[in-house]
Amino acid sequence: MVKPILCGNRPLDGVYNGKPVQLVFCLVMVTLRLLSRRLVTIIADLRLAILLLLLIALFSVTGTIIEQNQPLSFYQQNYPEKPALFGFITWKFLVFLGLDHVYTTWWYLALLFLFGTSLTTCTFKRQIPALKAARIWQYYDNPRQFNKLAFSLQLQGVSLGEVESVVGRYGYKIYRNDHCLYAQKGMVGRMGPILVHLGIIIVLIGAMWGAFSGFLAQEMIPSSQTFTINNFLHVGRFANLDKAKSFQVKVNKFWIDYRPDGTVDQFYSRLSIITKDGNVLPEKTIYVNHPLRYNGITFYQTSWTIAGIKFQINNSPILQLPMAELTTENGGKIWGTWIPTSPDLSKGISLIAKDLQGTVFLYGMDGNFLQATRLNTPIQLDGLTLKIVDIIGATGLQIKSDPGVPIVYFGFAVLMVGVVVSYVSFSQIWVLQQDDMVYFGGKTNRGHVVFEREINRILGDLSISRNLKTPVENI
């Protein structure tokens, strides 16, 4: 007999006499229902989840290799059109695909959303039903039911009560009636995959929330200067910039420690937070991988530069000039400025510095090297006394706010718990007593060797090895 197609609880066999609109509507609803079921099946497919995870990993690596959220000039300088990297990777290619801000592009967030949807669908379609099925059990009251178990045997000379007592000592939760017994342990292991999926989903939510509500800024501030965060490189759609501008930061001091060979060992910034009420909070010294955190905003030490130089000519007040960064032929960095030595600015000397160790190099108008000098050491030039008082360093700070970080950390905690719980074996034992014969069997979802050893210990505790009628079968 052919079953009719149903729309709700009614068959499409003419119940809509004279009402074709209702019939068409019902056909559309049935089609949509079938398509939705097919779509759910596709989304819950493990192969799709693995593919999405691989794509997310690939683009995440790309975002790690390619510097993110830098000014356009940075990409134009490092990824020129001629010669293009690998023949096609240029700054235009990166900007067009959004590879300069991978983690906030629409397609990357779409991958995260689709991956989270796949995990959620898989959880409700497979993992939760599997957990519910594990909680549904029944007694085995027919010896034939024991044949389908991975492990089964027949015992003599032992009672159901003795089996209950021994099995209970191994942590099993026991249910029994007059002639049947069911025992299980490790139900929490069935929750492991659900917790893993939940942890990953929480991590994805935290990542997306951070992308939409966080910001990234960068400041280059000379020593002794106070600043408010203004140079934003990336601002999320829901970022709260009022919080970022509600206080000031003072760079009390910036300095660099050098190795004996003159290379940089570490650079430090001593920062103080000035609240909107004018209160100065205790200062903190930051350096690479040791940031300052305040009000949900993190200040990282990332770079440095030479901002200017202080000098004195004869008995003049201490003067200050900015210094510009210059690039040498071998890719090294130096900083230079020009100091006028005549009132009409027609004469002067060029000053070059390569670090903050106190040595500067002087060059004449013709470009020839004159001499090197150190801080607070007066020298004579063209009848003038020149003294370099100080080289002013500037600290490069990367300032980041990511409200999604606590959510991500919580998600990873749930994920780790889920991974650990997943290793817990879900073991089940059935026992049936008929007359003087006891049928004993069990199965587990993992750790089969451990489960077999446990069964053997149970049998040893029952002291019935001599009464075994059927030998123990390997699992």
Steps between C-alpha positions, in 0.01 A plus 500: 500500500640843402516743788356844422707815523409685816472873561485524875268211587291512180572315175523686172226291337227747430420636843561843351206475260472820307786658697810476278680780691502293817619196306789692344592649836507158661715359220747784552511434875564130446781581255658748740477247781681238293765751392555616858554142615750448220675824588523404867652166400762674286587757768534230766735296279838444665676541165364854465614588852852370427514695172391821674752445779781454246397820319490694827844365592640590156377859510605535864855402402480753216401766751799406714750516212368825350517797735150607594335843532801697376482830308462473122851637452638201689352254249601715204858497625521131594279352225580708190352429159844458346630250582188327635547232761461159330401692190153608621502606866500880507356757733197537272440122517520503881271801541246370248462165682518660843816308593625811678220449758413131465331454836238769439413429137146395423608169345714400802217582740263310270727194525495527879121532501452206263742285702317587821168421333635163385618412851170613654299296250721195552461535877120506489468245220755243615673559833198586716293211355797268568507620862125447533532152349772414751267596783231265367570143605314179556556175686607196301250232591579260216831310472506564125543873562847433642621364165520849348733628773874526440562312824275233648524181707296267718565456872401236750518496874441870549193702588375826353554667836868402502546641152330824607729534801820446302404714199396784730852518642633597156299822484206376297153639550274197539135435418340163569180308544441146618698325227668772288775753562626792297808703593671796334772754563668776305183673384694827525714375209196529277492872579859549382422563130220738598736698723764507225247638252372748758855619577579555132174690450577723799848568358345596165251730671782666694708546185213660311402720793859619530511581129182710522557671836879538525751746358869520416709816527866589476683796649862620482554721807824673610617476860331733750200552271133440586256373242142390439432208268425644156686305231251218445592240237185291536172574675224242536144586412393497867826621656472742792754772418376724780656259747831516311501881510387534861856503638853603410832317507832655589829355380714579804812347350610291204835324489685215331737241640780405261717191479882529507507477119271803472183318395168561675432267791165642620313830494279629779232760559393628840134598468247668730124514454333838562127458562237751386489626860872584482614215724835351406508124548819317602739474207593173337801406292407311186716312253454236232243238614438687827223752421299745708127430536248761604123519461491213252773658282847349461817698422774296331861605452565437130758742356700813553652793312709811558264797520743789538816643645574767759807718452661828605706745294737718704294628794161476334200337666464128439343457158317203352466377143310198364687215334386310191551131436726419207549166328847387402596290198535185710155547656627637831342794676654830595351833607612841388438873538657828394628756752539859372819676607422848359213738575388510136495113483748507213745277680459192712607148575329166458469277803453122479414256780443127479387423855447647846843413637615861482729513198418729205683568173542846347530581129576830327315686227698308236400165648842420639533341841613748765513308826311287751399626840314381806235655721597805709843523336559852359669520158623791287355547153548813287576706807193373684472276802249219441382265772257214444292484817266206435371259238123472542362151451136427419315185593283313253185372667241268355170556679233236478154443640341160447188439713475153349815372674327391827238318293773327298684396818179360646434314176845342507444396862174326402678347201780356715250358748311343212818344357591349839145376562490343152765250610268359767365165380128432513475141621187287542439161664191279479431200722214249478435219745296198392486215750864425594646659184615864487550668162760778519592744223617850431633754252681832492547774243875538548786353701404144414817345643455685830137392512594134446754520781238651727257219421769247578561668836127486571501130422803455720324674786205267452743207533312305234768429246468129563127522435521671160301307247587729207849656477546875493485629143740765375341832430 
